[in-house]
Structure formats: C-alpha cells, structure tokens
Amino acid sequence: MATPAEAATDFAEAAEAAELSRSLGRLLPGLETESKLGRRRALEALEHALEEAVRPGVDSAAFQGPWARLLLPRLLRLLTDPAEGCRALAAHLLDLGLRRAARPRDALPLPLVSLT
C-alpha cells in the first residue's frame, strides 16, 4: 500500500499528465492538415508547449505518457513530410521529447518499427 506521500506524488503526476494531454490534444489536429503552413504552425505551437513541459519542476514521468502516446507516432510520420521545415521541426520535437522522457528507451520500438 502506498504511503500518503507516495499517493500525493502519484496524484500530482497524474494531474500533470492529464493537463499535458489536454494541451497537446488541442494542437494535434493541425498536424493532419493538408496545408504546409497549417502543419508548420501546429508544430511551432507544439514546440512552445513542449518547451513549457520540459521546464524544471515538471515531472518527466508525467511527460512520458502523453508524449509517447500522443506525439511520438505523429512526429515520426512527419519525418517524411514533403516540407523540409516541417521535417526539421518534427525532428527537433522528437529530440526534445526523447531528452525529457523519463524512459526514452520505451519509445525506441516505435521508431524502429516505423523505419521497417
């Protein structure tokens, strides 16, 4: 059974993850747009959101779930975007996410499967 301190930490982590999921979820539709400018703007907004999420004090375990579940697959697809600027931003966001994630090795199977 968890101690009260562990339970409070788990609750705070879950709340941070839920807030990050909501924040990212609002931006995801822009990644699927036909417009190069629309995709780029969505990537720039995600960059801002991720930079906020990687600031000191934000739990990397709370970051891991939303990043791996919501962003990782989409960013991997954007590595083949016809627009060079979108590809470069997607690579930059992947780098930010992998550096911040609590368990970046957990995300490795997805890129490896995507490349085959």
N, C-alpha and C positions, 0 to 999 in steps of 0.2 A: 504494500500500500504506500502511496506517495505521501511524503510529508507535506504540511501546509505550504512550505516554501517552494517545494517542487511543483505542487499543484498551481500555485500562483504563477510560477515561471511558465508552466505549460499553457495556462490560460492566456498569459501575455503573448506568448509565441503564436498561439492560435489566432488571437485578435490581430496581431501584426500581419500574419499570413492572409487572413481574410481581407484586411484593408488593402494589402498589396494586390490581391487577386481582383478586387473590385476596381482598383485604379488601373491595372493593366487591362482588364476586361473591357473597359470603356474605349481603349485605344486599339484593340485588336482588329476591329472591322476595317480600319484604314489600311491594314497590311494586305487585304484581299482585293483592294480596288484596282480597276483597270488602269487608272491614271498613275503615271510615273510620279507626278508631283504629289498626288494624294498618298502614295506609298512612302515617299520621302518624308512628307510632313508627319505621317504616323510614326515612322522610325525616329524622327527627331523628337517627337513627343515622348516616345518610349525611352529614348536616351535620357531625357530630362527626368522621367520617372525612375529609371534605374539608378541614375546618379543620386537621386534622393534616397533610394533604397539601400545604397551602398555606403551611406554616410555612417560615421561612427555612432554606435549606440543602437543600430538596427541589428537585430539578431540574424546571423547568417542561416540558422536553421529555419527561421520563419521565411526567409527569402528563397530557400531551396525549392520548396514545393511549388509555389506559383511560377517561379522562373522555369523550372523543368517541365511542368505540366502545360503551362500556357504559352510561353515564349519559345522555348528551345525548338520545338518542331517547326514553328513558323519561321524562325530565323534561319534554320537550316535550309528551308525551301527558298528563302530569299537570297541565299548564296548563289543561286542560279538566275537571279533577276536579270532581265535584259539591260537595266540601267546600272551603270558602273557605280554611281553614287549610292544607290540602294544596296548593292552588294557590299560596298565598303562599310556602310553604316551597319548592316546586318553582322558583318564580321566583327566590327567594333563592339556591338552589343553582346555578341557571343563571348568575346573576351571579358567584358565587364561581368557578365553572369558567371562565367567559369571561375573568375578570380574571387567572386563574392560568395558563391555557393558553399554551404557547409561541407558537402560531399561531392565535389566536382566529378570524381570518378564514377559516380552513379549515373551521370549524364553521358558518359562515353559510349555505351552501347548504341544509343540513338544516332549519333553522327556516323558511327561505323556502319550501321545498317543502311543509313541514307546514302552512303557512298557506294554501296554494292549494287 
